[in-house]
């Protein structure tokens, strides 16, 4: 242990000496400046604030807007970014950061230690609901020594201290007036930044564009002039744009599309170690699922290799709650093997009647499985699992539920089995999923109870000896596998698709850093540089009509509105794979809901400018009830609904402009149709007009 401490101190001294040079760079500066690129991402960011990250998906756009104190380079070394250097105290319970003096916010104000202190206090204040609060649990306080020197004080010695203190600061001079309402600040959508890029435009539901930040002063200046992030909700739309050459970098591609991708010219597909595991959760509070042998028997009856072949097509069987992307992943722990004898374990609990059907306590036994219908892949997996279990004589009832309905069932433990996925991040903390302490185990839906888990996880997270930590993590995995609260299914490989015009330094694609989080170190050669044509990327709709679909709750929602609404046209509902445009259950469970600002109400017609336009004015606005599903996940914020008010003052149609979650969105749409207005008029004549209604949801 003593030698380990000496190694850390030596490393930090060397790093501090190296980082004293003012203009250190993460990469060689030999690329060609200019050009624009398009990055395709699955889904839309919830916000652009570094203190409100999603629980399941890293926001790579934020990485281009805000600077951390330090960062990994392509060789895995920690290099200073906002910091110039840092040093540990002798007892390793303090870290002093010395900041660079030539870093500025985009409005020209300097970035100082006061910004870091301000941001730390925002995160530590529970009323701000930052998901980073748990990350700072071992940091008691910070102290500003001078404008460019700050000290972090830790309550214990542990290996992640340097990374836990790696804050992306917010501008105090901009946000101090909003510090008591930071969660609802307009800044979260329109930030003032200090990174290599700045926000140009956010077109909700379509794209975000970033421009090179002209106030960025660090040595590793970006090469690419403009980045367009296009949002996708349908995988096939991604692939179609890839075929057309509209995308230069594509993330979150489903592994089952790999065969199609290999046929596309001028692109390279990269595979990285998976960081998401898919599993079956058993209700351990309900017999016969409270029997370990029964759970193991069910797990053994699932052929994971066949499951992978028939669904994701590209991945490995999961061997527990840690994925290959995490440094402590152990290949010594083997996945549960397909074994037909698993039926014997099951039959220890179940019986057969004269019809050779399974019974439990003299009643017909049915395996009830629930999953998220908004997640196309989860549906595919659940159907394959159901078919495999049916082959062993089980009667299976699979229910594909809306995300909010599934969430309610999970929190109330109103299920037998469910199928879902969890992500394992670099700062892995499994207690929210496995702790039997109610306050910690928020997502312990299966009712797993093993007090040893909490202690072994705490030891793994706080020991300074990496090999000792590895042993603790392995013990943690073995304990979970032994108890079988989940049937771990598989880990899909992560697939990244790159247009060959996008050049990297020192083969960054094969390094451990994320390409999409480091776009400032890529370039495009002059002969391949282009200007992105947004009109081509987002062609105007052909029909000037509004398409309508109906949800499970019979709420009519607009999913595509043109600029002029002439009439409602009811169309045949598309297949689920194309219809899904709402967050999945996994996303909702982790989503940090932000108040989102309304867009402008209906604009004046450009061609004709009448003398007097009077907007619709509300006569009766009914506040929707706060949905139970939203309560379960602690959702808080505002849904903005755009309505078309008819000549009689009644709402003709309604659509969500800024979403919170499906439950709140549906409640807001219901309420919007009950609203009554004094109709808008043009030169005194009642006319159909758009307006926006904000609906506030708060527990």
C-alpha positions in Angstrom: 0.0 0.0 0.0 2.8 2.4 0.9 4.5 1.8 -2.5 1.2 2.5 -4.2 0.9 5.9 -2.5 4.5 6.7 -3.5 3.6 5.8 -7.1 0.6 8.2 -7.1 2.6 11.0 -5.6 5.5 10.5 -8.1 3.1 10.4 -11.0 1.4 13.7 -9.9 4.7 15.5 -9.4 5.8 14.4 -12.9 2.5 15.5 -14.4 2.6 18.8 -12.6 6.1 19.5 -13.9 5.0 18.6 -17.4 1.9 20.7 -17.3 3.7 23.9 -16.2 4.2 24.7 -19.9 1.4 27.0 -20.8 0.5 25.8 -24.3 0.5 22.0 -23.9 -1.6 20.2 -26.5 -3.4 16.9 -26.5 -2.5 16.1 -30.1 0.0 17.3 -32.8 -1.4 20.4 -34.6 -0.9 19.3 -38.2 -4.4 19.2 -39.5 -6.1 21.4 -42.1 -8.5 24.0 -40.9 -12.0 24.5 -42.3 -15.0 22.4 -43.5 -18.2 21.3 -41.8 -19.3 17.8 -40.7 -22.6 16.1 -39.8 -22.8 13.8 -36.7 -25.8 11.5 -36.4 -26.9 10.7 -32.9 -29.8 8.6 -31.6 -32.3 10.9 -29.8 -32.0 14.5 -28.7 -30.0 15.9 -25.8 -32.2 16.9 -22.8 -30.1 20.1 -22.2 -26.7 21.6 -22.7 -25.7 21.9 -19.1 -22.7 20.0 -17.7 -24.3 19.7 -14.3 -27.4 17.9 -15.6 -26.1 14.9 -17.5 -28.4 12.0 -18.4 -28.0 8.9 -16.3 -27.8 6.5 -19.2 -26.2 8.5 -22.1 -23.3 10.8 -22.1 -24.0 14.2 -23.7 -21.1 14.6 -26.2 -22.3 18.0 -27.3 -21.5 19.4 -23.9 -17.9 18.1 -24.3 -17.4 20.5 -27.2 -18.9 23.5 -25.2 -17.4 23.2 -21.7 -13.8 22.6 -20.6 -13.0 20.2 -17.7 -10.0 20.7 -15.5 -8.2 17.8 -17.2 -8.8 15.1 -19.8 -7.4 11.9 -21.2 -5.4 12.0 -24.3 -5.3 9.4 -27.0 -2.7 7.4 -25.1 -4.8 7.3 -22.0 -2.6 9.8 -20.1 -4.2 12.6 -18.0 -3.4 16.0 -19.5 -4.3 19.4 -18.1 -7.0 21.4 -19.9 -8.5 24.2 -17.9 -6.0 23.5 -15.1 -2.3 24.2 -15.6 -1.2 21.8 -13.0 -2.3 20.3 -9.6 -0.9 18.7 -6.5 -1.9 16.5 -3.7 -1.4 17.2 0.0 0.8 14.8 1.9 -2.2 13.0 3.4 -3.8 12.8 -0.1 -7.0 14.5 1.3 -6.5 17.8 -0.6 -6.0 18.6 -4.2 -4.9 22.1 -5.2 -5.5 23.1 -8.8 -3.6 25.9 -10.5 -5.6 27.2 -13.4 -4.6 28.6 -16.7 -4.9 32.4 -16.9 -5.8 32.7 -20.6 -9.1 30.9 -20.7 -12.2 33.0 -21.4 -16.0 32.6 -21.6 -17.4 33.4 -25.0 -18.5 36.8 -23.8 -14.9 37.7 -23.1 -14.9 37.3 -19.3 -12.0 35.2 -17.8 -12.6 31.7 -16.4 -11.5 31.7 -12.7 -11.5 29.6 -9.6 -14.7 31.5 -8.5 -16.5 29.8 -11.4 -15.4 26.4 -10.1 -16.4 27.2 -6.6 -19.8 28.4 -7.8 -20.4 25.3 -9.9 -19.4 23.0 -7.0 -21.8 24.7 -4.7 -24.6 24.4 -7.3 -24.1 20.7 -7.6 -23.8 20.1 -3.8 -27.1 21.9 -3.1 -29.8 19.2 -3.0 -32.5 21.5 -4.2 -30.8 21.8 -7.6 -31.3 18.1 -8.2 -28.0 17.6 -10.1 -27.2 14.0 -10.8 -23.6 14.8 -10.1 -24.3 15.2 -6.4 -23.5 11.6 -5.7 -20.2 12.0 -7.5 -19.2 14.7 -5.0 -20.2 12.8 -1.9 -16.5 12.4 -0.8 -15.7 16.1 -1.3 -16.6 18.1 1.7 -15.8 21.6 0.3 -13.7 23.8 -1.9 -11.8 26.9 -1.1 -10.7 29.7 -3.5 -7.1 30.7 -2.7 -6.9 33.2 -5.6 -8.5 33.8 -8.9 -6.5 31.0 -10.4 -6.0 28.6 -7.5 -8.6 26.4 -5.8 -8.4 23.6 -3.2 -10.7 20.5 -3.0 -11.1 19.0 0.5 -11.9 15.2 0.6 -13.3 13.3 3.6 -11.4 10.1 2.6 -8.5 8.9 0.6 -9.6 7.0 -2.5 -8.4 6.5 -6.1 -11.2 8.5 -7.9 -10.5 11.8 -6.1 -8.8 13.4 -9.1 -11.7 12.4 -11.4 -14.5 13.4 -8.9 -13.0 16.9 -8.7 -12.9 17.2 -12.5 -15.6 19.8 -12.7 -16.8 21.5 -15.9 -17.4 25.0 -14.5 -20.3 27.3 -15.3 -20.0 31.1 -15.6 -20.7 32.6 -12.2 -21.1 36.1 -13.6 -24.0 34.9 -15.8 -25.8 32.5 -13.5 -25.4 33.9 -10.0 -28.8 35.6 -10.2 -30.3 32.3 -11.2 -28.6 30.1 -8.7 -31.8 29.3 -6.8 -33.6 28.3 -10.0 -30.7 26.9 -11.9 -32.6 23.8 -13.0 -35.0 25.9 -14.9 -32.6 28.5 -16.3 -32.7 29.4 -20.0 -28.9 28.9 -19.8 -29.4 25.1 -19.9 -30.7 25.4 -23.5 -28.6 28.5 -24.6 -25.3 28.3 -22.7 -22.4 30.8 -22.6 -19.4 28.5 -23.0 -15.6 28.3 -22.7 -14.9 25.3 -24.9 -13.6 24.9 -28.5 -17.1 25.4 -29.9 -20.1 27.5 -29.2 -23.8 27.0 -29.8 -25.1 28.4 -33.1 -28.6 27.0 -33.2 -30.8 24.4 -31.6 -33.8 23.4 -33.8 -35.8 21.2 -31.5 -36.5 17.8 -32.9 -34.0 18.2 -35.7 -30.5 19.4 -35.0 -27.9 21.4 -33.1 -25.2 23.3 -34.8 -21.9 24.4 -33.2 -19.4 27.0 -34.5 -15.7 27.4 -33.6 -15.5 29.6 -30.5 -13.5 32.7 -31.5 -12.7 33.3 -27.8 -11.1 29.9 -27.4 -7.4 30.4 -26.6 -5.9 27.1 -25.7 -3.2 25.5 -27.9 -5.3 22.6 -29.2 -7.6 24.8 -31.3 -10.3 23.0 -33.3 -9.9 22.5 -37.1 -13.5 21.9 -38.2 -15.4 25.1 -38.6 -18.9 23.9 -38.0 -20.5 20.7 -36.5 -24.1 19.7 -37.2 -25.6 17.1 -34.8 -28.7 15.5 -36.5 -31.1 13.7 -34.2 -32.6 10.4 -35.2 -35.4 8.3 -33.7 -35.4 5.6 -36.4 -32.3 3.5 -37.2 -33.3 3.1 -40.9 -33.3 6.9 -41.3 -29.7 6.9 -40.0 -28.7 4.3 -42.5 -30.4 6.0 -45.4 -28.6 9.3 -44.7 -25.4 7.3 -44.4 -25.9 5.8 -47.9 -26.6 9.3 -49.3 -23.3 10.5 -47.8 -25.1 13.0 -45.6 -23.4 11.8 -42.4 -19.7 11.9 -41.4 -19.9 10.3 -38.0 -22.7 8.0 -36.7 -23.1 6.8 -33.2 -25.4 4.4 -31.4 -25.9 2.2 -34.4 -27.8 -1.0 -33.6 -25.6 -4.0 -34.0 -28.2 -5.8 -36.1 -27.6 -3.3 -38.9 -23.9 -4.2 -39.3 -24.6 -6.3 -42.4 -26.2 -3.4 -44.2 -23.4 -1.0 -43.1 -20.6 -3.2 -44.6 -22.2 -2.7 -48.0 -22.0 1.1 -47.9 -19.0 2.6 -49.7 -16.5 5.2 -48.3 -17.3 4.5 -44.6 -15.5 2.6 -41.9 -17.3 0.7 -39.1 -15.5 0.6 -35.7 -16.4 -1.7 -32.9 -15.7 -0.9 -29.3 -16.3 -2.9 -26.1 -19.9 -2.8 -25.0 -21.0 -0.8 -22.0 -24.7 -1.8 -21.8 -26.0 -5.2 -20.6 -29.5 -6.5 -21.3 -31.2 -8.7 -18.7 -34.3 -10.3 -17.4 -35.3 -9.0 -13.9 -37.2 -11.4 -11.6 -39.6 -10.3 -8.9 -37.8 -11.8 -5.9 -40.7 -10.8 -3.6 -43.1 -13.1 -5.4 -43.1 -16.9 -5.5 -41.9 -18.9 -7.3 -39.4 -16.2 -8.4 -38.1 -16.0 -4.9 -36.5 -19.4 -5.4 -32.9 -19.1 -6.6 -33.1 -22.6 -8.2 -36.2 -21.5 -10.2 -34.4 -18.3 -11.4 -31.3 -20.2 -12.4 -33.4 -22.8 -14.2 -35.1 -20.1 -16.3 -31.8 -18.5 -17.0 -30.3 -21.8 -18.2 -33.1 -22.4 -20.6 -32.2 -19.3 -22.6 -29.8 -19.9 -25.5 -27.9 -16.6 -25.4 -25.9 -17.4 -28.6 -29.2 -17.9 -30.5 -30.7 -14.8 -28.9 -27.8 -12.7 -30.1 -28.0 -14.2 -33.6 -31.7 -13.5 -33.9 -31.7 -10.0 -32.4 -28.6 -7.8 -32.1 -26.4 -10.1 -34.2 -23.3 -8.6 -32.8 -22.3 -8.9 -29.1 -21.3 -11.4 -26.4 -23.2 -13.2 -23.6 -23.3 -11.1 -20.4 -21.5 -12.7 -17.4 -22.9 -10.3 -14.8 -23.5 -6.6 -13.9 -20.1 -5.4 -15.2 -19.5 -4.9 -18.9 -16.2 -5.3 -20.9 -15.9 -1.6 -21.2 -15.2 -1.3 -17.4 -11.6 -1.8 -16.3 -12.6 -4.4 -13.6 -14.5 -6.7 -16.0 -13.4 -10.3 -15.4 -13.3 -12.9 -18.1 -12.9 -15.5 -15.4 -16.6 -15.2 -14.6 -18.4 -17.2 -17.2 -21.9 -16.5 -18.5 -24.8 -18.9 -17.6 -24.7 -21.6 -20.2 -27.6 -22.9 -22.2 -28.6 -26.1 -20.5 -31.8 -28.1 -21.2 -31.5 -29.6 -17.7 -32.5 -26.2 -16.3 -36.1 -27.5 -16.7 -35.3 -29.9 -13.8 -34.6 -27.0 -11.5 -37.8 -25.3 -12.6 -39.8 -28.5 -12.0 -38.6 -28.7 -8.4 -41.0 -25.8 -7.9 -43.6 -26.4 -10.5 -45.8 -29.4 -11.2 -47.6 -30.7 -14.3 -51.3 -31.5 -14.6 -52.9 -34.2 -16.7 -52.5 -32.0 -19.8 -48.8 -31.8 -19.1 -49.2 -28.1 -18.5 -47.2 -26.4 -15.7 -49.0 -25.6 -12.5 -48.0 -23.8 -9.3 -49.9 -24.3 -6.1 -52.6 -26.2 -8.1 -53.2 -23.3 -10.5 -52.2 -22.8 -14.1 -48.7 -21.3 -14.2 -48.0 -18.5 -16.7 -44.7 -16.7 -17.2 -45.7 -13.1 -17.3 -43.1 -10.9 -19.0 -43.2 -7.1 -19.5 -41.0 -4.9 -21.6 -40.9 -1.4 -23.1 -42.8 -1.1 -26.4 -41.0 2.2 -27.1 -37.7 0.3 -27.4 -37.8 -1.6 -30.6 -34.8 -3.8 -29.7 -36.2 -4.7 -26.2 -39.4 -5.8 -28.0 -37.4 -8.0 -30.4 -35.5 -9.5 -27.5 -38.6 -10.1 -25.4 -40.3 -11.9 -28.2 -37.2 -14.2 -28.8 -37.0 -15.0 -25.1 -40.7 -15.8 -25.0 -40.4 -18.1 -28.0 -37.4 -20.0 -26.4 -39.3 -20.5 -23.2 -42.4 -21.6 -25.0 -40.3 -24.3 -26.6 -39.9 -25.9 -23.2 -43.6 -26.0 -22.6 -44.2 -22.7 -20.8 -47.2 -20.7 -21.3 -45.9 -17.1 -21.7 -47.8 -13.9 -21.6 -45.7 -11.1 -23.0 -47.0 -7.5 -22.6 -45.3 -4.7 -24.5 -46.2 -1.7 -22.5 -45.8 2.1 -22.9 -42.8 3.4 -21.1 -44.7 5.2 -18.4 -46.9 2.1 -17.7 -43.8 -0.1 -17.4 -42.2 2.3 -15.0 -45.2 2.2 -12.7 -45.1 -1.6 -12.7 -41.4 -1.6 -11.9 -41.7 0.7 -8.9 -44.8 -1.0 -7.6 -43.2 -4.5 -8.3 -46.3 -5.4 -10.2 -44.6 -7.9 -12.5 -43.1 -11.4 -12.7 -40.3 -10.8 -15.1 -39.2 -7.7 -17.1 -36.6 -7.1 -19.8 -34.5 -4.0 -19.7 -30.9 -2.7 -20.1 -28.5 -0.8 -17.9 -25.4 1.1 -18.8 -22.0 0.8 -17.0 -20.1 4.1 -17.0 -16.5 4.9 -16.1 -17.6 6.1 -12.7 -19.6 2.9 -12.1 -21.7 2.9 -8.9 -23.9 -0.2 -8.8 -25.7 0.6 -5.5 -28.7 2.3 -7.1 -29.5 -1.1 -8.7 -28.4 -3.5 -6.0 -28.5 -1.8 -2.6 -31.2 -3.2 -0.2 -31.2 0.2 1.5 -34.2 2.0 0.1 -32.6 5.4 -0.1 -29.7 4.0 -2.1 -31.3 1.3 -4.2 -33.7 3.4 -6.1 -33.7 1.1 -9.1 -33.6 -2.2 -7.2 -36.9 -3.2 -8.8 -36.4 -6.9 -8.2 -36.3 -6.5 -4.5 -32.8 -8.0 -4.1 -31.6 -8.0 -0.5 -28.0 -8.7 0.3 -26.4 -6.4 2.9 -22.9 -7.6 2.0 -23.3 -5.9 -1.4 -23.2 -2.4 0.0 -20.0 -3.0 2.0 -18.2 -4.8 -0.8 -19.1 -2.0 -3.3 -17.9 0.7 -0.9 -14.6 -1.1 -0.5 -14.2 -1.5 -4.3 -14.9 2.2 -4.8 -12.6 3.6 -2.0 -9.5 1.4 -1.9 -6.3 3.1 -3.2 -5.0 -0.3 -4.4 -6.2 -1.0 -7.9 -5.6 -4.8 -7.7 -7.4 -4.9 -4.4 -10.3 -3.0 -6.0 -10.3 -5.5 -8.8 -10.7 -8.3 -6.3 -13.6 -6.5 -4.6 -15.3 -5.9 -7.9 -14.9 -9.6 -8.8 -16.4 -10.6 -5.5 -19.3 -8.3 -6.1 -20.0 -9.9 -9.5 -19.7 -13.4 -8.1 -22.2 -12.6 -5.3 -24.7 -11.3 -7.9 -24.2 -14.3 -10.2 -24.6 -16.7 -7.2 -28.0 -15.2 -6.2 -29.3 -14.8 -9.8 -31.6 -11.8 -9.2 -31.2 -11.2 -13.0 -30.8 -13.5 -15.9 -28.0 -11.6 -17.6 -28.5 -11.9 -21.4 -25.9 -10.1 -23.5 -23.7 -7.1 -24.1 -23.9 -5.6 -27.6 -20.7 -4.3 -29.1 -20.7 -0.5 -29.6 -20.6 0.5 -33.3 -19.3 3.8 -34.7 -19.5 4.6 -38.4 -17.1 7.1 -39.9 -16.9 8.7 -43.3 -13.4 8.2 -44.6 -12.9 11.9 -45.1 -12.8 12.5 -41.4 -9.2 12.2 -40.3 -7.8 11.6 -36.9 -4.4 11.8 -35.1 -2.5 8.7 -34.1 -5.4 6.4 -34.9 -7.7 7.9 -32.3 -10.5 5.6 -33.4 -8.7 2.7 -31.9 -7.8 4.5 -28.6 -9.9 4.5 -25.5 -11.2 8.0 -25.9 -14.6 8.6 -27.5 -14.3 10.2 -31.0 -17.6 12.1 -30.7 -16.4 13.7 -27.4 -13.2 14.9 -29.0 -14.3 16.3 -32.4 -11.9 19.2 -31.8 -9.0 17.0 -32.7 -10.3 15.8 -36.1 -9.9 17.5 -39.5 -10.9 17.2 -43.1 -8.4 17.6 -45.9 -9.0 20.7 -48.1 -10.1 18.8 -51.2 -12.9 17.0 -49.1 -14.1 20.0 -47.2 -17.8 21.0 -47.7 -20.5 23.3 -46.5 -23.5 21.5 -44.9 -26.8 22.3 -46.7 -29.5 22.1 -44.0 -32.2 22.3 -46.7 -30.9 19.0 -48.2 -30.4 17.5 -44.8 -33.9 18.4 -43.6 -36.1 18.6 -46.8 -39.4 20.4 -46.4 -42.5 18.1 -46.1 -44.3 17.6 -49.4 -47.8 17.9 -48.0 -49.0 21.0 -46.1 -51.1 18.9 -43.7 -50.8 17.7 -40.2 -50.3 14.0 -39.5 -52.2 12.6 -36.5 -51.7 9.4 -34.5 -53.5 8.1 -31.5 -51.8 7.0 -28.3 -52.9 4.2 -26.0 -54.7 6.8 -23.9 -56.7 7.9 -26.9 -54.8 11.2 -26.9 -54.5 12.6 -30.4 -51.0 14.0 -30.8 -49.4 15.8 -33.7 -46.1 14.2 -34.9 -45.4 16.3 -37.9 -46.7 19.9 -38.5 -46.1 22.0 -41.5 -46.1 25.8 -41.4 -49.7 26.2 -42.5 -52.3 23.8 -41.0 -55.3 23.5 -43.3 -57.0 20.5 -41.8 -56.5 17.3 -39.8 -55.9 14.2 -41.7 -56.1 10.9 -39.9 -53.6 8.4 -41.3 -53.1 4.8 -40.8 -50.8 4.2 -37.8 -47.3 3.2 -38.9 -45.6 0.1 -37.6 -44.1 0.4 -34.1 -40.5 0.5 -35.4 -41.2 3.7 -37.3 -43.7 5.2 -34.9 -41.6 5.4 -31.8 -40.5 9.0 -31.1 -40.7 9.0 -27.3 -38.0 8.2 -24.7 -37.6 4.6 -23.7 -38.2 3.4 -20.2 -34.4 3.2 -19.6 -34.1 6.8 -20.6 -37.0 8.0 -18.5 -35.7 6.1 -15.4 -32.5 8.1 -15.6 -33.7 11.3 -17.2 -33.0 14.5 -15.3 -36.0 16.5 -16.3 -35.4 20.2 -17.2 -37.8 23.0 -17.6 -37.7 23.8 -21.3 -38.4 27.2 -22.7 -41.2 27.8 -25.2 -40.6 28.6 -28.8 -42.1 31.7 -30.3 -45.8 31.6 -31.0 -47.2 31.8 -34.5 -45.2 34.2 -36.7 -46.8 36.8 -38.9 -47.2 35.8 -42.5 -44.3 37.2 -44.5 -46.0 37.8 -47.8 -49.1 39.5 -46.4 -48.9 41.9 -43.5 -52.4 42.9 -42.3 -52.8 46.0 -40.2 -54.2 44.3 -37.0 -53.5 40.8 -35.8 -54.8 39.8 -32.4 -53.5 36.5 -30.9 -55.9 34.0 -29.2 -56.4 34.8 -25.5 -57.2 32.1 -23.0 -60.6 32.0 -21.3 -60.2 28.7 -19.6 -57.0 26.7 -19.1 -57.3 23.5 -17.1 -54.1 22.4 -15.3 -53.5 18.6 -15.8 -53.1 16.2 -13.0 -49.6 15.2 -12.1 -49.3 11.6 -13.5 -48.3 8.7 -11.2 -45.6 7.5 -13.6 -44.0 11.0 -13.4 -44.1 10.9 -9.6 -42.2 7.6 -9.5 -39.3 9.0 -11.4 -39.4 12.4 -9.7 -40.1 14.3 -13.0 -40.4 18.0 -12.6 -40.6 20.7 -15.3 -42.8 22.2 -18.0 -44.4 20.7 -21.1 -45.0 23.3 -23.9 -47.9 22.5 -26.1 -48.6 24.2 -29.4 -52.3 24.4 -30.2 -54.2 25.6 -33.2 -57.2 27.6 -31.9 -60.2 27.5 -34.3 -62.5 30.3 -35.2 -64.9 29.3 -32.4 -62.1 29.5 -29.8 -61.8 25.7 -29.4 -58.6 23.8 -29.8 -58.5 22.1 -33.2 -55.2 20.3 -32.8 -52.3 20.1 -30.3 -48.7 18.9 -30.3 -45.9 18.9 -27.8 -43.2 21.4 -28.6 -40.9 20.8 -25.6 -41.3 17.4 -24.0 -40.9 16.2 -20.4 -41.8 12.5 -20.6 -44.6 10.5 -22.2 -46.9 10.5 -19.1 -46.7 14.3 -18.6 -46.9 14.9 -22.4 -50.1 12.9 -22.7 -51.6 14.7 -19.7 -50.7 18.1 -21.2 -52.3 17.1 -24.5 -55.5 16.0 -22.8 -55.6 19.3 -20.9 -54.9 21.3 -24.1 -58.0 20.0 -25.8 -60.1 21.2 -22.9 -58.8 24.8 -23.2 -61.1 27.5 -24.4 -59.9 30.8 -26.0 -61.2 34.0 -27.4 -60.2 33.3 -31.1 -57.5 35.1 -32.8 -58.5 37.7 -35.4 -57.0 39.3 -38.5 -58.5 42.8 -39.1 -61.3 41.8 -36.8 -62.1 38.5 -38.6 -61.8 35.3 -36.5 -59.0 33.1 -37.9 -57.4 29.9 -37.0 -54.1 30.6 -35.2 -51.3 28.9 -33.3 -50.4 29.7 -29.7 -48.4 27.9 -27.0 -49.6 26.7 -23.6 -47.0 25.9 -20.9 -48.1 23.2 -18.4 -46.0 23.1 -15.2 -45.6 19.6 -13.6 -44.3 19.5 -10.0 -44.6 16.8 -7.3 
